[in-house]
Amino acid sequence: MMLCKKRAISAILAVLTAFCVLLTGILANPQPVRAAAFSPATNGTNFIKQEDPALIITGTGAVKGDGFQGNYKYLTKSQRDGIRDEASADQYFPSNQRDTYLSNTVYSARTKEEKGGWLKMTVSGLDLRAVAESMGIELTASDAIYTKGSDGHTSSLMKAFSKERYAFDAEDAQVGTRVFPAIALQVNSAGDGELPRFVFGQENTNDFNMLAWEKWLKNVWIGERENVLTLSINGQNRSYTLGDLIGAKSGSYTAQYQYMENGVQKTVVATGIPLNRFLADAGVGVNTIVKNSDGTTVSDPSRYFLAYDAEVNSEPMKTSGQLVLLGPGTTKDQVVKENITGISATVVTPANVAGLKAMQKSYNSIRIAWNRASGAQGYNIYRYEKGKRGGYQLLDCVEGTANTTYTDRGLKTGTRYYYKVKAYITVGSIDIEGAFSNLAAITPKLGKGKVRKVSRYGKRGIKIKWNRVSGANGYQIRLGTNRKTTKGRKFYTIKKGTTVSKTIRYLKKKNQKKKRRYYVKVRPYRKVSGKKVYGAYSAVKSIKR
């Protein structure tokens, strides 16, 4: 995604210059195909988008699921939403020990965030004991359940199946009905519509359990969360579980690769994610050199595929690892890299932006300027507005290296704005950023008032004229009998920004004989969000009357 087009990603650092694929682990989800004409030149050129996984379940010791080791199951949205009874649940999670489909079962919960603090709902869905059994997981007393919602929120439940938990009919009930962890797919009574949802019982009615009732549930791990892949970027590691890869932001794809082995044509049909899309999800540019751990160049990563399930000539691929990397070539050694557990990347960032300064251009615009950054192809402008949530937000970009200034227009007079700039370089379709520049902060203000003339008017008055101030909605006149205008002080408000004079007809009292000096100054104001924001006062002018 191009930051410059405001489809910003929080890009990690940099431009990718070298990859090492460490040969030790990855997975895939096979699709049956007919034998195709041998054409290895097309390897890595045709990735087909599939319906995205909507519910992913992995488990410690699972052997009856999908993937190279049979340790996961995933359902698309249409498959998940089609589970409405025992027959439809058994299509995906058949269990000989108990019903998989949990029908019209009450669960109670308490949370400090809920009105009243306590609630109950009647749900239908999947009994996670039966799901685990259908996948060949032998449950133990210490098994935990880890969950992750589609919004990225995570929760966990220790001793998920061994600790006794109950559903209570009322907030003050002393006895409840034993319940077990489940995935709520339908709600049949008043309660919560943020489905699917991970639900389980309470140890007692004061058990604050709903904070772990994961909503919009997408990933479930039964047992221990096992990391299957490490992405290392300049020595900083990110770990991925199998569920993370299956539920990747870019979604699920299928791909076909071919090679010759002992004179026999082999066709691999795999399910997974194109390597360049996986890297793009991580914010790393991809159109560069990829290397094996032995240092040999293998090609552009856009032609590689990270598979978590695969078939070879319509038979399950046999491998001891979780993940396989497929790439261009004509032989198995070239096309199939088994047991992938790590990908390392060395990245180069554009130089950091220095010397950022902010200057007022007008009452509602700011000009910022900075020093040119070495290696940059453009600059991303970030702004934070005081009083607003969300921190620094991408404002705009400046393409090219020649222009190192930017004018921010349409601002609120009197509001403080904070700016930072990042240099970027573009790799493929992704902008890779350097670090933030120094901070520059400024408040756009109205110009200073200026009194042009104060003259006598009639026998007792004066007339004041001043210059018009750009952006002003009106003016305030301050009049007094000393230079600081603190004695005999009076204020006059002018309600139009176009008005530049004021006549005060009866300043001097009718019977006043002795002359007195009067002092005058003027300042502009502008209305912002219903309040007046004032500019600076003019210099004082005086007149005797």
N, C-alpha and C positions, 0 to 999 in steps of 0.2 A: 504494500500500500504506500502511496506517495504522501509523505507528510506535507509536501508543498501543496497538494490538492486538498489539504485539510481532512484527509482520511487518515488521521495520524495514528501511528502505533507508538507505544513507548519503546522506541528502538533501543537495543542494548548497544552501547558504545559505537558501532564500527563497521568496517568493510572486511569481509572475509577474504583472507589470502591463502589459507591452506587448511585442509581437513585431514585428520587421521581417523580412519575407521578401524577401531580396535576389534580384532576378530575374536569376540567372546560373548554374543547373545541377542535375538529378536523373534516376533510372531506373525501370523496371517490367517485370513478367513476365506476358504476356497469356494470357487464357483465351477460347476461342471462345464466343460467345453468340448467341442468336437476337434479332432485333429486338424491343424491348419497347415497350409503350405509353408515350407521352411523359409523363413525370411528374417534372420537375426538382425538385419540392418534396421528393422523397425523396433527393436528392443528399446524400451524407455521413451517411446514417442506417442503412446496412446494410453492415457490414464482415464478411466471412466468413473465419473462421480456416482456414488451409490446413495441411497437414502441413509441419512445419518443415524448412527446409534443413539437411541434415546434412553436406554436403561442398560447398564453394563454391570455384570456381577462376576467377580473373580474370587477365588478362594484358595487358602493354603491346603495342599493335598488334593485339589480337584483333579480328576482324571477323565471325567465323562463329559466334559464340555467341548468347546471348539478350540482351535488353535493347535500349534505344534505339540503342546503338552496336555491338551484337553482341559485347561484350567480357567477358561472363561466362557461366559455366555453373554451375548448381547441381543437386544431387541430393538427394532426400529420403532418409530412412533406408532405406525399403523399396527405392528405386531403387538406392542404393549397395550395400546388402547383396545385391541381385539380380545383381550383376556377378560372374560365376563363370567366364566363358570369353570367347573372342574375340567371339563373336556378341553376347553381352549387353553387352560393352564398346563395341562398334561402334554400338549403338543411341544412345549419347550422345556418343562421341568417335571417329567414323570417320576413319581415316587411310589414305591410299594409299601411304605411304612405309614403314610398318613396322607390326608388330602392336601394338595398343593394350594388349592383356592380356598381362601378364608372368606366366608360369607357372613355379612351382617354381624360383625363382632364389635363390641363396645370397647373403646380405649379411653382412659381418662388422663388428664394432664394438668399440671400447674406451672405457671410462669409469672414472673414479676411484671412482664410486659403486657399480659392480657388483662382486660377489664374484668374485675372480679377475681382474677388470679387463678381460677379453676374452671375447667370445662371437660366435657366428654363428647365423643362423637362415635357414630356407628360407621364402620368402614368395611369394605370388601377389597381383597387383593391377594397377595402372595405370602404364604407362611414361609419364613426364611429357613425354618428347620427342614421343611420338605424340599425347598430349593437346594439347600446344601446337600441333602441326601441324594437328590437327583444328579448332582454333579460329582458324586463319589467322595464328598468331604466327610471324614470321620470327626464329628464334633467332640470337643473336649471341654472340661470345666473352665479352662482358662481362655477359651476362644473369645475374641472381641469382634465387634463389627465397626468398621470405619465407613463413613458415608461422605459424599460430596454432592452438592446441589449444582444445577446448571448455572447458578449465579456465582459459583466458586466457593461458597461457604462450606466448611467441613465440620463434622462432629464425630464422636466416637461413643461406644457403649462397651464398657469392660464387663467381662464375665456375662456375655450377652445371653447365653442359653442356660447357664447354671444358676444364676441368682434368681430368686423368686420375685416376680413382679406381678401386679394385679391391676384390674380395672375396677373402679369404685363407682357406684350408682349415684352417690351424693358426696358433697364436699366434707361432710362430717361422718361419713360411713367408717365403721371400724373393720368390716369384713368385705373383701373384694373377690373377684373371680380371676383365677390365674390366667395370664395371657403371655404370649411369646412375641419376639420381634417379628415385624411384618412390613411389607411394602403396601401402603394404602393406594389403591388404584381408583377406587370410587368411594365417595362419601354419601351415605344414605340417610343422614340426619344432619341437623344444624351443627356447624363446626367450622371446618377449614376447607377451602377450595384450592389450596396451593399444592396441587397434586402433580405427580405421585409424591408420597411422603413416607419417610421412615418413621414408624410408630412402635412403641413398646410400652409396657405398663409402668406403674408406680410401686415403689416399695411401701409407701403409705401415702395418705392424701396430702401430706405436706412435702412430698418429693417434687422438687422443681425440675421436672423431666422434659418439659416441652421445648426448652432451649436446644435440646439435642434431637428433637423431632424434625429431622432434615427435610426442608420443603423443596419442591421442584427437583426431587431426587434424580440423580443421573448415574452416579457410581456407588457401588457397594463392594466392600472388601470383607470377606469372612475369614477370620484368623488374623494373620499378620499382613500388613501392607509391605509388599516386596517390590523394591525398585529393580527394574529390568534394564534400564538404560540411563547412562550418565552423559549429558552434554556438557563438555568443558569448553569454556570460552575464555581465552587468555588465563587459564588456570583457575577460573571460577566455575564451580560445578553446579549443574541443575540435575536433579534426579527425577525420573519418570517411572511411574508404575505402568503395568500393562493397561489398566483402565484409563490412565491419562492419555496413552497413545491411541487407544481405540476411540476415545472421546475427544480427540484433538479438535482444535478450533476449525481447521480446514475440512474436517469431516472424513468420511470413509470413501475409498476408491478401490477399484479392481484394475489389475494390469496383467498383460501377457508378455512373457519372455520365452525365447527359444534358444536351444543350444544342441550340439551334437555330443553324444557320449558313446564311445565304442562303436561308432558307425550308426547309432540309433538316434533318430530325431526325438528330442524331448521338448515338450511344451509345458511351461509353468503358468498356471493361472493363480494369481495371488490377491489377497485382500490386505489393505494397509493404507499407507499415506505416501505420496511422492516425497522424496527427501527434500527437495527444494521448498515444498509447502510446509513441511515440518520445521525446517530452519526459519522460514518466513514467520511462522507462528511464534518462534522464539525471538524474532526481531533481528535475525542475522541475514546479511546478504548472501547470495548463493551462487552467482554466476562466476565462479572462479575455479581454482584447481582443487581436486580432491585426491587424497593419497591414502593408500593402505599403510598399515603399521610398518611395513618393510620399506616404505618410501616410494614405492612405484606409483606412478600416476595412473588413475583409473578413469578420469574424464570429468565432464561437466556434471555436477550433482543434479541438474534438472532432468537427467535421464536415469536417475536411480530411484529405487522404490523400497521403502521400509515396510516389510511384510510381517504381519502377525498371524497369518494363516496362508496355506498354499496347497495346491495339488500339482503333481507331475504326471502328465498323461492320464488325468482323471483319477489318480490314486493319491491319497494323502502324502505330502512330503514328509519324510522322516529326517528329523534332526534333533540333536540333544538340547538345543537352546530354545530360547523364547522368541527370538527375532532373527530374520534373514534379510540381508541386503541384496537386492537384485540390480544388475546393471548391464550395460551393453557388452557385446562380445559374441563369440561363436562356440566356446567350450564351457563346460560346467565351471571350471576354475575361474574363468573370466566373468561369468554371468551370476553365479551363486556364491555369496559370502555368508557363511553360516555363523551362528553363535555370536551375534553382534551384541555387545553390552556397552560399548562406549563410542562416542564420536567427539573428537577434539578439534577445536578451531582456533587458529591464531588470527586475530583481527587487528586491523590498523585503523585508528580513529583520525578524523581531521583534527587539526590543531585547535586548541581552545580559543574562543574569542576573547580579546582583551580590550581594555580602554573604552568600555561602553559609557556613554554620556547621554543625558537627557536634557533637552532645552525646550522652553516654551515657544510655540509658534504662534498661537493665538489663544483666545479665552477657552477654546474647546479642542485644541489640537496640540500634540507634542511631537517633536522631532527627536529621534534618537540616532546616534552615530557611533561607530566602533571601528577598530583597526582590522585590516584584512587578515584573515586566518590562512595560514599555509595549507595548501591541499584542499581547501574547501571548494565545493561546486555551487554553494548557495548557503543561505542563512535562514533559520527558523526563529521567528519572533514570539516570545512568550510574555504574557502580561498577567499581573495579579491586581485586582481592584480592591482596595481596602473596604472591609465590611462584607465582602462576598465570600462564600464558601467555595472550596474546590481547589485552592492553591493556584499555581501558575497554569494557565491554559494557553494552548497554541493559538496565536492571534493571526499570523500570516507568515508568508515566506518572501524572501528576496532571492530571486534566481540569478545565477551567475556570480562572478567574483568582483566585478568592477564597482558595483553599487554597494556601499557600506553605510547607507542611511535609510531611515524609514520614518514616515510621518503617520501618526495615529490620529485619526479625526473623529469627530462626533462624540467627544468626551464630555463628562459632567464637570462643569466649572466648580472648583473647590474640593473635588475628590482627589485623593492621593492615589497615584498609579505607580506600580513597580514593574520594571522590565528586566528581562534577561534574554540572551541570544545564544543559540547553538549553531555552530557550523555543521553542514551536512555534506555527504557525498552520496551519489545515487549508484546502487548496484542492482542491475535488473530493474525491477519495479519498486524497489524499496529504498527509502531514504535512511541512511545510517548517520546518526548524530554524534558529535563530540560532546564534551561536558558543557555545563552552563557557564556563561560569562560572569563577570562581576555584576552586581546589582546596581541599577540606576533608578532612582525614585524622584518623582516630581508631581506637583499639584498645579494644574492649569488655573490661572487666575485672570480676573478682569484687569484691564489696564487701569492706570492711576488717573484719578480725576484731575482736571486742569481748569481753573477759573481764569477766564479771559479778561473780564472787566467787571468792576462793581461801580455803579454810578448812582447819582441822586435821582430820585423820582418824586416829583411834586414837592410839597413842603415838608413831608414827614416820612417819606419812603425811600427805598433803594431798589435798584434793578441789578440782578446778578446774571451774568452770561458765562457759560462754560463750553468746553469742547465736548463733542459727542464721543462716547467710548464704544468701540465695537463690541457687540454682544450684550450690551446693557439693556435691561428691561425697564430701568428707571434710575433715579438718583436721589440721594439724601443730602440735604443742605444743613450744615451745622453753623449756627451763628452765636456769638458771645461777645462779651464786653472786655475780654482780655485775650491775649494772643493764643493762649491754650484753649480758648472758648469754653472754659469751665465756669465762668461767672456769667450770669444773665443768659444762660444757655437755652437755645431754642432749636428745634428740628423741624424741617419741612421736607415732605416726601413728594417727589415727582414720579408719577406712575407710568410715564411713557419714555421709552429709550430714545425717542426722536426729539423730545423736548429739551432745549438747551438754554432756556432762560426762565427766570422767576422774578416777578415783581412783588415786593412786600410794601404795601401802600402805607401802612400806619405803624412803622417801626418806632418812630419817635412819638412820645406822649404829647398831647395837644398843648398842655401848658408848660412843657419843658423848654426852658430858655437856654440853658447851658449846653454847648455842643459836647457830644460824646463820640468816642471812636468805637466803631463796630468791626468785628473780625469775622470773616466768612471762609469756609472751606466746603468742598463738594466731593462726594464719592459715589461711584456707580454701584448698582446692584443687579443681580440676575437671579431669577427664580429657578431653583433646581429642586425637583420633587416637592414642590409646594412651599419651600423655604427660601428666604433671601440669602444669597451669598454675595458679600460686599467686596469691592475692590478697595484700593488704598485711597486715602484722602488726598486732595490736592494740596498744594502750598497755600498758606493763608494769605488772603488779601484783606485790606481794611479800608474804611471810609469814615469820615467824620460827618455827624448829622446833628 
